[in-house]
Amino acid sequence: MSRVVTFGEIMMRLATPGFARFQQAMPGSVNVTFAGAEASIAASLAYLGADAAFVTALPDHAIADACIADLRSIGVETKHILRTTEGRLGIYFLEHGANQRGGNVIYDREGAAVALTPAAAYDWTAIFTGCEWFVISGITPAISRNAAEVALFAVQEAERRGIKVVCDMNYRTKLWRWEPSLSARDLATRTMKDLLRHVTVFVGGISDAIAMLGVDGAGDLHTVAKQITAQFPNLTHAAFTQRDGSSAAVQNFSGALYEKATDVLHTAPTFSITQIIDRLGAGDAFTAGLLFSILQGSSPAETIAFATAAGCLAHSIEGDFNYSTRAEIEALMQGDGGGRVSR
Ligand SMILES: O=C(O)C(=O)C[C@H](O)[C@H](O)CO
């Protein structure tokens, strides 16, 4: 199967146990995993059986070794991860939301190795050898001016080599601070508009498109998708996650895929999720599912159904990575969502 490369930051994720607030977390009770959008997409893809590599820069210490070992244990290729003497492993702290209380993320990632490492430090020829798809998210250009430059360089380099690019917009208002003269939103818009010129498949929620591209959210999704793909000629598809819900615990999750060549918006069935174990990484699971299905040569309707089912199942798994198999996702697509015990 074709090789996929993802590039971005991986962090240590420290989550309070269950639904505890930060103030309630006791030493010894914190749940430690590794997470980061592009790493999570690579992990999902590898878990589904795809040939997926993750590229980043990490400090040369034992915790970063553990992080790489975690990725490898899932089958992610890690041989192009740079080990540096400058920069740190980022951390993010998480308390899950429950009922009417939303979740909260606190980042502690300033000065991460990948934020500081310049494009010239990576061997892009080796990284892109045999690669058919490159994946990046809007988080990478948000973390530092340098990372924004590396992200732009990487997508340009991918395009030059005939590699298709998926970009998951992932707007994070708490990031995008590296140009103090601009608001987070203006900085994101300016940066992402440059990046999207080199992107083949747009992925995001409607709120990402409003915040980062200034699209008019009042229109229906078909109109929004047409607007986005018309603005960036390289885009062949635009995929959207859709959520609405009455609380942090009850969400309707769905997806839609617009194909520019046919001007058709394909929509997936909506899943009603009534007990969210962990919603972080559901968007990454959706993107990985989308790309995995594209790699299989599936139709747009099958592709969006697979991506949406993958994103749905990710809500049932603690941590950002989606440990759902292809068979489990396909079973859900076929209506087996009853949560029965397999025995
Ligand atoms: O928010 C970020 O920067 C992350 O990459 C953390 C999570 O892994 C990501 O939000 C999930 O999409």
The ligand as an SDF file (V2000), in Angstrom:
LIG
                    3D

 12 11  0  0  0  0  0  0  0  0999 V2000
   -4.2620   20.4990   20.3430 O   0  0  0  0  0  0  0  0  0  0  0  0
   -3.1870   20.0470   19.9570 C   0  0  0  0  0  0  0  0  0  0  0  0
   -2.2320   20.7270   19.6780 O   0  0  0  0  0  0  0  0  0  0  0  0
   -3.0030   18.6350   19.7820 C   0  0  0  0  0  0  0  0  0  0  0  0
   -2.3650   18.2180   18.8240 O   0  0  0  0  0  0  0  0  0  0  0  0
   -3.5740   17.7640   20.8030 C   0  0  0  0  0  0  0  0  0  0  0  0
   -4.4960   16.7400   20.2760 C   0  0  0  0  0  0  0  0  0  0  0  0
   -3.7860   15.5660   19.9360 O   0  0  0  0  0  0  0  0  0  0  0  0
   -5.3260   17.2140   19.1620 C   0  0  0  0  0  0  0  0  0  0  0  0
   -5.9700   18.3600   19.5850 O   0  0  0  0  0  0  0  0  0  0  0  0
   -6.3440   16.2360   18.7600 C   0  0  0  0  0  0  0  0  0  0  0  0
   -6.7930   16.6310   17.5000 O   0  0  0  0  0  0  0  0  0  0  0  0
  1  2  2  0
  2  3  1  0
  2  4  1  0
  4  5  2  0
  4  6  1  0
  6  7  1  0
  7  8  1  0
  7  9  1  0
  9 10  1  0
  9 11  1  0
 11 12  1  0
M  END
$$$$
